[in-house]
Amino acid sequence: MAVAQPAKAKPASKQQSANNASAKAKAQMHRRSRTGCYTCRLRRKKCDEGTACCKACRHLGLKCEYKRPMWWGNNDARSQHKEDIKMIIKRKKLSEKASHTINTSINSPPGLSHSLPTSATFSDPLDRTRSASIDSHFAFNFNSPPSSQDYGYPDMMCPLSPYEIDVRTERQMFIDDVPTLRESTISTFSTFQTPPATGTVLNFPYDGEWTEEVYQERRESLSEEALNVNFFDFAHGPAMSSRQVDIELDENDQRLLNHFIQFVLPTIFPILETNQHGSVTSDLILPALQSNKGYLHCCLMMAAQHLKAATTGQTDEMDADIMRHRHVTIQALCEALQRDENHQQILEATLGLIFFQSCVGRYDDSLPDIPWHQHFQAAQSLVQRLQLPQLVADPNLPQTPFNMTLTAWIDILGATMQGRAPVFAHEYREKHLSPTNSSLGLRELMGCEDRVMYLISEIACLEALKIDGMDEISLCQHVHALGDQIGLTEVGDCSPKMPFNANGTLSPKQLSRNITSAFRVAARIYLCSLVPGFSPSQASCVGLVDKLTTILQHIPSGAGGFDRSLSWVYLIGGSVSLAGSSFRVFFEDRVAQLGDAAVVGSFGGVASLLREVWLQLDSSPASPGATTGHTEIPYVSWRDVMAMRGWDFLLI
């Protein structure tokens, strides 16, 4: 009987072997990929293994790596990487929570909708290289240090030189409408003042004359500051090639013009002049004086106001000059509006009426005038007519329109004066959320970094919602969220120091850092004052006032210092400073150092307002604290004090 033999397996073909090997490789690859990307592995999270980037990394804006990264094999680097990711996740959740609570607000005015940025919005060392979009696929570099450009300081080195200005005025006599004698006068002014002694606090005692002395230390300071002198578009074309200005004026108005150029002009934009020496004069003031009738008479009016403040007699003559030029200015603006032309010039003169008044006007002047916020309504319309918000939204815009930056400064701080949302709050919010085009030039113009000013705009929006009846729970959520956002602007911020270089000259960069820190603390105080039950005697508020005092001690003082650029900061901090506070002593000392300049402009208004607030604050009866058990002094609103006194002026 035959026994059946088992069939021999046929040898596998080469094609089958290749297929098996490919399947085996795919299986091994699949088994490897099932562990997920290294970022998810580090987080011990399940990874959906997206082809280019997994969903988790895409949502957080992290670099998704399937190939073993360098940091994976180093325990210290891995730990640091993990902590960095935790910080990003924490900020992300906080921002999403804040955005959710804000988006649920009903019938909010131009306010906080979509207002709170994610961590990607802020320029801190961790988030600087990320895209603002949470769907970004860009890599996140934890190890690249921030550059000077990341903080808004251009890298262009541009040494600047002083120069002289020749102002030629023409006078002609008419007899029975027949021209007879014609005279021409040239006045020469230098763009530099006397330098301070090396190593001392910057304090230019202004003695009434511009000196022609040019000193090397100032030029060295300017050249090392990496300034961008072409940042602003002043709407007057290239800078003036000729330093001679031809203006036809009678003898009295020539005296006012000389006074304006010699005494008023140096006080108008001190921060901008520090950053971009000469641009205020050559690119803005002098061209406008020649080409813009409304602007010229506005400046002559301001010169008359400044003279009145410094003159003990002849006030009737000064009052006549003020009213005459005020009338001509308004008439010129109305005529231009009726012709519907020269909108840029109208805006320029209108902003001058607002801002120059805050520089040299007096809060107690009894002469009839149009309130600043009515002028601003006209400016708002002109800004929209010129489409300036759309222009600054363009990331490829070579220069920022100066008039839009000045408008933003007035708009943001002016909104806090009135308890309303800024007119262009949405535009500031979009700039704040934009990772590529966040600067509007506020740092260059008034010293405070744009992102802090944008957050002050958000706080003003929140106050407007509070006034409209927002419930306390939502209000406190918004306050907490905005407080965290302010904290994000402190990343990398160092303690204040005197803004001078080794040779004793002014450092514009350090000055800007100090001013930004002062505005940041004032913004925190402003935000805290919105919380129900807020008291200036609370430990947190007292600590903020003490911190603000320390920062302000690092701002140059005196007539050539920058206290007048910090009127809003002094207002917010001083309004919650208690009797015996070091802030009050410090403030009175700064007032004394300013001398006669302390009674004009915004600073003069702040000094008078704070003394009124302190009278009420010191006489307020203390009450037991609801939570602490300690006695608390009720908050006295500086805005209520203004309303009681009938004051309606701009303090910026």
C-alpha positions in Angstrom: 0.0 0.0 0.0 1.4 3.3 -1.0 1.8 6.0 1.6 0.9 9.5 0.6 3.9 11.9 0.9 3.3 15.5 2.1 3.5 18.0 -0.7 6.7 20.1 -0.8 6.2 23.8 -0.6 7.1 25.6 -3.7 9.8 28.1 -3.4 8.6 31.7 -3.3 9.1 33.8 -6.4 11.3 36.9 -6.3 8.2 39.1 -6.8 6.5 37.5 -3.8 9.6 38.0 -1.6 9.7 41.7 -2.6 6.0 42.1 -1.7 6.5 40.4 1.6 9.4 42.6 2.4 7.5 45.8 1.5 4.5 44.7 3.6 6.8 44.0 6.5 8.5 47.4 6.2 5.1 49.1 6.0 4.0 47.2 9.1 7.2 48.2 11.0 6.7 51.8 9.8 3.1 51.8 10.9 4.1 50.4 14.3 6.7 53.2 14.7 4.2 55.9 13.6 1.6 54.7 16.1 3.8 56.2 18.8 3.0 59.6 17.3 5.1 62.7 16.9 7.8 63.4 19.4 6.0 66.5 20.7 2.9 64.4 21.5 5.1 61.7 23.0 6.7 64.3 25.2 3.3 65.4 26.3 2.1 61.8 26.7 -0.8 62.6 24.5 -2.4 60.5 21.7 -1.3 61.8 18.3 -3.6 61.6 15.2 -0.4 61.3 13.1 -1.3 63.9 10.6 0.9 63.8 7.5 2.5 67.2 7.6 1.5 68.2 11.2 -0.7 66.5 13.7 -3.9 68.2 14.9 -2.6 68.8 18.4 0.6 70.5 17.2 -1.3 72.5 14.6 -3.8 73.8 17.2 -1.0 74.9 19.5 1.3 76.2 16.8 4.1 73.8 17.8 6.6 72.1 15.6 5.5 68.6 14.7 8.4 66.2 14.4 8.3 62.6 13.5 12.0 62.3 13.1 13.9 62.1 16.4 14.9 65.7 17.3 18.1 66.7 18.9 16.5 67.7 22.2 15.0 64.2 22.7 18.3 62.6 23.7 19.2 65.3 26.2 17.3 65.2 29.5 17.8 68.9 30.4 16.7 70.0 26.9 13.8 67.7 27.0 12.7 69.0 30.4 13.0 72.6 29.2 11.1 71.8 26.0 8.3 70.3 28.1 8.1 73.3 30.3 7.9 75.6 27.3 5.1 73.6 25.9 3.2 73.7 29.2 3.5 77.5 29.2 2.1 77.8 25.7 -0.8 75.5 26.6 -1.6 77.5 29.7 -1.6 80.8 27.8 -3.7 79.2 25.0 -6.4 78.0 27.4 -6.4 81.3 29.2 -6.9 83.3 26.0 -9.6 80.9 24.7 -11.5 81.2 28.0 -11.2 85.0 27.9 -12.3 85.2 24.3 -15.3 83.0 25.0 -16.5 85.1 27.9 -15.9 88.3 25.9 -17.7 87.0 22.8 -20.8 86.2 24.9 -21.2 89.9 25.8 -24.5 91.2 24.5 -24.9 94.5 22.6 -21.4 95.6 23.4 -20.2 99.0 22.0 -16.9 99.0 20.1 -15.4 96.8 22.7 -13.9 93.6 23.6 -15.4 91.3 21.0 -12.5 89.2 19.6 -10.2 91.5 21.6 -8.1 89.3 23.7 -5.1 87.9 21.7 -3.6 84.5 22.0 -0.1 83.9 23.3 1.0 84.0 19.7 0.1 87.7 19.5 2.7 88.9 22.0 6.3 89.5 21.3 7.8 87.5 24.1 10.9 85.3 23.8 8.9 82.1 23.7 6.2 83.1 21.2 8.0 85.5 19.0 8.6 83.2 16.0 5.1 81.7 15.9 2.4 82.6 13.6 -0.7 84.3 15.1 -2.9 81.7 13.5 -3.5 78.6 15.5 -3.6 76.7 12.3 0.0 77.7 11.5 2.4 75.0 10.3 5.4 77.1 10.9 8.1 75.7 13.2 8.5 77.0 16.7 12.0 77.7 17.6 12.6 77.6 21.4 16.2 78.5 21.2 16.3 81.6 19.1 16.8 84.7 21.2 14.8 87.9 20.5 16.5 90.4 18.2 16.2 94.2 18.4 13.6 94.1 15.7 11.5 91.8 17.8 11.1 94.6 20.3 10.2 97.1 17.6 13.6 98.8 17.3 14.9 98.9 13.7 18.5 97.9 13.1 19.3 100.8 10.8 22.1 102.9 12.1 21.6 106.5 11.2 23.8 109.3 12.7 21.9 112.6 12.7 23.3 116.1 12.6 22.0 119.4 14.0 21.2 122.3 11.7 19.9 125.8 11.7 16.6 127.1 10.5 16.1 130.5 8.8 12.6 131.9 9.1 12.0 134.8 6.7 8.9 136.9 7.3 7.6 139.5 4.9 5.9 142.8 6.0 4.3 145.2 3.6 2.5 148.5 4.3 -0.6 149.6 2.3 -1.9 153.2 2.0 -5.4 153.3 0.5 -4.9 149.8 -0.7 -1.7 150.8 -2.5 1.4 148.8 -1.6 4.3 150.9 -0.4 7.0 149.8 1.9 8.0 146.1 1.9 10.4 144.7 4.5 11.9 141.2 4.8 13.3 139.8 8.1 15.2 136.6 8.6 15.4 134.9 12.1 17.8 132.1 12.6 17.3 129.3 15.1 19.4 126.3 16.0 18.0 122.9 16.6 20.0 122.1 19.7 19.9 123.3 23.3 22.7 123.5 25.8 23.8 120.0 26.8 23.6 118.7 30.3 26.8 118.1 32.4 28.1 114.6 31.7 26.7 112.0 34.0 23.9 114.2 35.4 20.2 113.9 35.2 18.9 115.3 31.9 17.6 118.7 32.8 17.8 121.5 30.2 17.2 124.8 32.0 15.6 126.8 29.2 16.8 130.4 29.4 14.9 131.8 26.4 17.5 131.4 23.7 18.4 128.5 21.5 22.2 128.0 21.5 24.2 127.3 18.4 26.5 125.0 20.2 26.8 121.5 18.8 28.3 118.8 21.0 29.9 115.5 19.9 28.4 113.4 22.8 24.8 114.0 21.5 25.7 112.9 18.0 27.4 109.8 19.4 24.3 109.0 21.4 22.0 109.4 18.4 24.2 107.3 16.1 24.3 104.3 18.5 20.5 104.2 19.0 19.6 102.5 15.8 16.9 104.9 14.8 14.7 104.9 11.8 14.3 108.5 10.7 12.0 107.5 7.9 9.4 105.8 10.0 6.6 108.4 9.6 4.9 109.8 6.6 4.3 113.4 7.5 2.2 114.0 4.3 4.5 116.8 3.2 6.8 114.9 0.8 10.5 114.7 1.3 12.2 116.6 4.1 12.9 120.2 3.4 16.1 120.7 1.5 16.2 124.4 2.3 16.1 125.5 5.9 14.6 128.9 5.0 10.9 129.5 5.5 9.0 132.3 3.8 5.9 133.5 5.5 4.1 136.8 5.1 3.1 138.2 8.5 2.7 141.6 10.1 5.0 142.7 12.9 2.9 141.4 15.8 2.3 138.0 14.2 6.0 137.7 13.3 6.7 138.1 17.0 4.2 135.3 17.8 5.8 133.1 15.1 9.3 133.7 16.5 8.0 132.8 20.0 6.3 129.7 18.7 9.5 128.4 17.0 11.8 129.4 19.8 9.7 128.4 22.9 6.7 126.3 22.0 8.0 124.1 19.2 10.7 122.4 21.5 7.9 121.3 23.9 5.5 119.8 21.5 6.8 116.3 20.6 9.8 115.7 23.0 9.8 111.9 22.6 9.7 112.1 18.8 12.4 114.7 18.8 14.6 112.5 20.9 14.1 109.5 18.6 14.2 111.4 15.3 16.1 114.7 15.8 14.9 117.4 13.5 12.0 115.6 11.9 9.4 117.5 13.9 10.8 120.8 12.6 11.9 119.9 9.1 9.2 117.3 8.1 6.1 118.5 10.0 6.0 122.0 11.5 7.8 124.2 9.0 6.2 122.7 5.8 2.8 123.0 7.5 3.3 126.6 8.5 4.0 127.5 4.9 1.3 125.5 3.1 -1.5 125.3 5.6 -3.3 128.5 6.6 -5.3 126.9 9.3 -2.3 125.2 10.8 -0.3 128.5 10.8 -2.9 130.4 12.7 -3.4 127.5 15.1 0.3 127.8 15.9 0.1 131.5 16.3 -2.8 131.1 18.7 -0.8 128.6 20.7 2.1 131.1 20.8 -0.2 133.8 22.2 -1.5 131.4 24.8 2.0 130.5 25.8 3.0 134.2 26.0 -0.1 134.9 28.1 0.9 132.2 30.6 4.3 133.7 30.9 3.2 137.3 31.0 2.1 139.1 34.2 0.6 142.0 32.3 -0.9 142.8 28.9 -3.3 139.8 29.2 -6.0 141.7 27.3 -3.7 142.1 24.3 -2.8 138.4 24.5 -6.5 137.5 24.7 -7.2 139.5 21.6 -4.4 137.6 19.7 -5.7 134.3 20.9 -9.3 134.9 19.8 -8.2 136.5 16.5 -6.1 133.5 15.5 -8.7 131.0 16.9 -11.3 132.6 14.7 -9.1 132.6 11.6 -8.2 128.9 12.2 -11.8 127.8 12.5 -12.8 129.9 9.5 -10.1 128.4 7.4 -11.2 124.9 8.4 -14.8 125.6 7.6 -14.0 127.0 4.2 -11.9 124.0 3.3 -14.6 121.7 4.4 -17.2 123.5 2.3 -14.9 123.2 -0.7 -14.4 119.5 0.2 -10.7 119.6 -0.5 -7.4 119.5 1.2 -8.6 116.9 3.7 -5.0 116.1 4.8 -4.5 119.8 5.7 -7.8 120.0 7.5 -6.9 117.0 9.6 -3.5 118.3 10.3 -4.9 121.6 11.6 -7.7 119.9 13.6 -5.3 117.6 15.4 -3.1 120.7 16.1 -6.1 122.4 17.7 -6.5 119.4 20.0 -3.0 118.4 20.8 -1.3 121.8 21.0 -3.9 122.9 23.4 -2.9 120.0 25.7 0.7 121.1 25.4 0.5 124.9 26.2 -3.2 125.7 27.0 -4.5 126.3 30.4 -7.4 124.4 32.0 -8.7 127.6 33.7 -8.6 129.8 30.7 -12.0 131.6 30.5 -11.8 132.4 26.8 -14.6 130.7 24.7 -13.4 127.7 22.9 -14.6 124.5 21.2 -14.2 121.3 23.4 -11.4 119.0 22.3 -13.8 116.1 21.7 -15.9 118.1 19.3 -12.7 118.8 17.3 -12.0 115.1 17.5 -15.3 114.2 15.9 -14.3 116.2 12.9 -10.8 114.5 13.0 -12.5 111.1 13.1 -14.5 111.9 10.0 -11.4 113.1 8.2 -9.4 110.0 9.2 -12.1 107.8 7.7 -12.4 110.0 4.6 -8.6 109.6 4.0 -8.9 105.9 4.7 -6.0 106.0 7.1 -7.1 102.9 9.1 -7.1 100.9 5.9 -3.6 102.2 5.0 -2.0 101.2 8.4 -3.6 97.8 8.1 -1.3 97.1 5.0 1.8 95.2 6.2 3.7 96.4 3.2 3.1 100.1 3.9 6.6 101.7 3.7 5.8 104.5 6.1 3.2 105.1 8.8 0.9 108.1 8.4 1.9 110.5 11.2 -1.7 111.9 11.5 -3.0 108.4 12.1 -0.5 107.8 14.9 -1.3 111.1 16.5 -5.0 110.4 16.2 -4.5 107.0 17.9 -2.7 108.7 20.8 -5.5 111.2 21.3 -8.2 108.5 20.7 -7.0 105.9 23.2 -6.2 108.2 26.1 -9.1 110.6 25.3 -11.5 107.6 25.6 -10.3 107.1 29.1 -11.1 110.8 29.9 -14.7 110.3 28.8 -15.4 106.7 29.9 -16.1 105.5 26.4 -14.5 103.0 24.0 -11.9 104.5 21.6 -13.4 105.3 18.1 -10.8 103.1 16.3 -10.7 100.4 19.0 -11.2 97.7 16.3 -8.3 98.9 14.3 -6.0 98.9 17.4 -7.2 95.4 18.1 -6.4 94.2 14.6 -3.0 95.7 14.9 -2.5 94.0 18.2 -3.5 90.6 16.8 -1.3 91.0 13.7 2.1 89.2 14.1 3.6 91.1 11.2 2.4 94.6 11.5 1.7 95.5 15.1 3.4 98.9 15.3 1.5 102.0 14.7 4.4 104.2 15.7 3.2 105.1 19.2 6.5 104.2 20.7 8.3 106.5 18.3 5.8 109.4 18.9 5.0 109.3 22.6 7.3 106.7 24.2 5.0 103.8 25.2 5.2 100.6 23.2 2.2 100.1 21.0 1.0 96.8 22.5 0.6 98.4 26.0 -1.4 101.3 24.4 -3.6 98.7 22.6 -4.3 97.1 26.0 -5.2 100.5 27.5 -7.7 100.8 24.6 -9.1 97.4 25.6 -9.5 98.5 29.2 -11.3 101.6 28.0 -13.7 99.3 26.1 -14.2 97.3 29.2 -15.1 100.4 31.2 -17.6 101.4 28.6 -19.2 98.0 29.0 -19.3 98.5 32.8 -20.9 101.9 32.5 -23.5 100.3 30.2 -24.4 97.8 32.9 -22.2 94.7 32.5 -22.8 92.2 35.3 -20.0 91.9 37.9 -19.1 88.3 37.2 -18.4 89.0 33.5 -16.6 92.2 34.5 -14.3 90.4 36.9 -13.6 87.8 34.3 -12.6 90.4 31.8 -10.4 92.2 34.4 -8.6 89.0 35.2 -8.1 88.2 31.5 -6.8 91.6 30.7 -4.5 91.6 33.7 -2.9 88.4 32.4 -2.5 90.0 29.0 -0.7 93.0 30.6 1.5 90.4 32.3 2.5 89.0 29.0 4.0 92.4 27.9 6.3 92.2 30.9 8.2 89.1 29.5 11.8 90.1 29.2 11.2 93.4 30.9 14.1 94.5 33.2 14.1 96.8 36.2 14.2 100.5 35.2 17.5 102.3 35.1 18.5 105.8 34.2 18.3 106.4 30.5 21.9 107.5 29.9 24.8 106.1 28.0 28.3 105.7 29.4 29.2 109.2 28.2 26.2 110.7 30.0 24.1 111.3 27.0 20.4 110.3 26.7 19.5 106.8 25.5 16.2 106.9 23.6 15.8 103.1 23.9 16.1 103.0 27.6 13.9 106.1 27.9 11.2 104.2 25.9 11.5 101.2 28.2 11.0 103.3 31.3 8.1 105.1 29.8 6.5 101.8 28.7 6.9 100.4 32.2 5.2 103.5 33.7 2.3 103.2 31.3 2.0 99.5 32.0 1.7 100.0 35.8 -0.8 102.9 35.2 -2.8 100.6 33.0 -2.9 98.0 35.8 -4.1 100.6 38.2 -6.8 101.8 35.7 -7.9 98.1 35.2 -8.1 97.4 39.0 -10.2 100.5 39.6 -12.9 98.9 37.5 -13.3 96.0 40.0 -16.4 96.4 42.3 -15.3 97.3 45.8 -12.0 98.7 44.7 -10.2 100.8 47.3 -6.9 102.7 47.0 -6.0 101.5 50.4 -5.8 97.9 49.3 -2.4 96.4 49.6 -2.2 95.6 45.9 -3.0 99.2 44.9 -0.5 100.6 47.4 2.1 98.3 45.9 1.4 99.4 42.4 1.6 103.1 43.3 5.0 102.5 45.0 6.2 100.6 42.0 5.1 103.4 39.7 6.9 105.9 41.9 10.1 103.9 41.5 9.8 103.8 37.7 9.1 107.5 37.5 12.3 108.3 39.4 14.1 107.0 36.4 12.5 109.5 34.0 14.6 112.7 33.5 13.0 115.7 35.2 12.9 119.4 34.9 12.1 121.8 32.0 14.1 119.6 29.6 12.8 116.3 31.0 9.8 114.2 30.1 7.3 114.6 32.9 4.9 116.5 30.6 4.8 113.4 28.4 3.5 111.4 31.3 0.5 113.4 32.3 -1.9 110.5 31.9 0.4 108.2 34.0 0.6 110.8 36.8 -3.2 111.2 36.7 -3.9 107.5 37.0 -1.3 106.8 39.7 -1.8 110.0 41.6 -5.6 109.6 41.8 -5.2 106.5 44.0 -2.2 107.7 46.1 -3.0 108.1 49.8 -1.9 110.7 52.3 1.6 110.1 53.3 2.4 108.2 50.1 5.8 108.7 48.6 4.1 109.4 45.3 2.7 112.7 46.5 6.0 113.9 47.7 7.7 112.8 44.5 5.0 114.5 42.4 5.3 117.8 44.2 9.0 117.7 43.7 8.6 117.2 40.0 6.2 120.1 39.8 8.7 122.3 41.5 11.4 121.3 39.1 9.2 122.2 36.1 8.8 125.7 37.4 6.5 127.9 35.3 6.0 125.0 32.8 4.1 123.0 35.4 1.0 125.3 35.2 0.4 124.9 31.4 -0.8 122.1 29.2 -1.9 118.6 30.4 0.6 118.6 33.2 -0.9 121.8 34.7 -4.4 120.3 34.4 -3.2 117.0 36.1 -1.6 118.9 39.0 -4.8 120.9 39.7 -7.0 117.9 39.3 -4.9 115.7 41.6 -5.0 118.3 44.4 -8.8 118.3 44.1 -8.9 114.5 44.2 -6.6 114.4 47.2 -8.8 116.8 49.2 -11.7 114.5 48.8 -9.7 111.3 49.2 -8.2 112.5 52.5 -11.5 113.6 53.9 -13.3 110.4 53.0 -14.4 108.3 56.0 -12.8 104.9 56.1 -15.0 101.8 56.2 -14.4 98.2 57.2 -13.2 96.0 54.3 -15.7 93.4 53.1 -13.1 90.7 52.8 -9.9 91.8 54.6 -11.5 93.2 57.8 -9.2 96.2 57.6 -10.4 99.7 57.1 -10.6 100.8 53.5 -10.8 104.3 52.0 -13.4 104.7 49.3 -12.3 105.3 45.8 -12.7 108.9 44.5 -13.2 109.0 40.8 -11.1 111.7 39.2 -13.6 111.8 36.4 -16.4 112.6 38.9 -14.2 115.4 40.3 -13.8 116.9 36.9 -17.5 116.8 36.3 -18.2 118.5 39.6 -15.7 121.3 38.7 -17.0 121.6 35.2 -13.7 120.7 33.7 -13.6 119.2 30.2 -10.0 119.1 29.1 -7.8 116.4 27.6 -5.0 115.1 29.8 -2.4 113.1 27.8 
